[in-house]
Amino acid sequence: MSVLLEVIATTVADARLAAQAGADRLELITAMGEGGLTPSLDLIEAVVETVSIPVNVIVRPHSRSFVYDTDDHAVMLRDVRAVKAAGANGVVIGMLDAHGEIDREQLARDRRCGRPRDHLPSCIR
């Protein structure tokens, strides 16, 4: 069994250094002190252009919690599509329900809605 080394990067320089040091893939975030937030599209594009390893991007619209309302979900779905269009390998998403449990239903819906053939309004409750 091989082990992959995924390294968090917050800048282009971080990404470059991680790739040069042997990282197998990156998780690109901003605001590490807040637990990580979605980076700008320009940063995503710059990192994807700079490194030859896969770049996964966190999609998290705010740092208040991992509980999201309908508006948050709409933003997240738009971010997923934009991240994919920017050339990222994938996205990293986590979400909880109001009871602090993994929101499996919404995660499944968001996963389905991230596909290009779906239309954003039909994916939102």
N, C-alpha and C positions, 0 to 999 in steps of 0.2 A: 504494500500500500504506500503510495507516495503522498506526501504532505505538501499542500500549497501554502505559500506565504503570501498573505494579503496584508498590505500596509495602508494605513490611513494617510492621505495626503490632503493638504489644505491650500497648497500653492503649486504653481508650475515647477518651482525649484524643488519642493518636496517630492513631487512625482518623478522628476528626472533623477534625483538622488536615490529614491527607492528602487527605480528600475535598474539603475547602474549597480546597486548593491545586491541585486538578485531577487527582488520581489517578483512573484508570479502574477500578481494582479493588484490593483489599487481600489480603495474605496475613497472616493472624492467627496469631501464635505467642507463646509465653512462653519464657523462658530463652534469650534471644538469644546470650548468652555461651557457651552450651553447644551452639550450632548450631540451636536451636529445638526446643521441645517442645509437645505438645498443650496448648492453653489450657483453662481450666475452662469448663464449660457456661454458667455465669452470665456469664462474659466474652464468650463467643461470642454469646449472646442479646443482651447489652447493646450490642455493636458492631453487630450486624445491625439492631437497633432504632434505632440512632443515625445510621447512614449510609444513603444511597440507592444506593450503588455495590455491586457484587458483593463478597462476602467469602468468600475461600477460606481454609480452616483446615488447618494442618499437623497430621498425625496421626503422631506419633513418641512412643512410650511411654518411651524412655530415651535418655540421651546417650552410652552406652558405645560404640555403633557404629551402623551401619545394617544389621547382621546380626541377625535376629530368630528366636527359637525359637517353638515351637508356642504357648506361653503368651502370648508377645508378640503373635503373630498374632491370637489370640482377643481380646485387649484391643483391638488395632487395629480389628478388625471391629466390635466394640461401639462404639468411638469413632466410626467412620465413620457408623454408624446414628444415634448421638446427635447428631453434628454436623449431619447432614441434618435431623433432627427439630428442631434449634435454629434452622433457617432459613438456614444457610449455603448459598452458591452451589455449593461443591464442596470437595474435600479435596486436599491436597498430600501425596504419599507417595513415599518413596524407600526402596529396600532392596537390599542386596547379599547375594550368597551367600558361602559360607565362603572362596571364592577371590578375593573382592573384585570380582566381576563383577556386573552388574545381574541381580537375581533375577527374570527375566522370567516364569518359571513361577508363582512365588508372587504376583507383581504381577497376572498375569492371573486367578489364582484369587481374589485379594482384590477385584479389580474386579467379577467375577461375583458374589461374595458380598455386595457392597455393595447389591445390588438388594433391594428390600423383600420380594419373594416368596420369597427363599431363607431357609433356616433355618440359623442360626449353626452348630450342631454338625456339620451335613453339609458345611460349607465348610472345616473344619479337618482337617488331615492326621491 
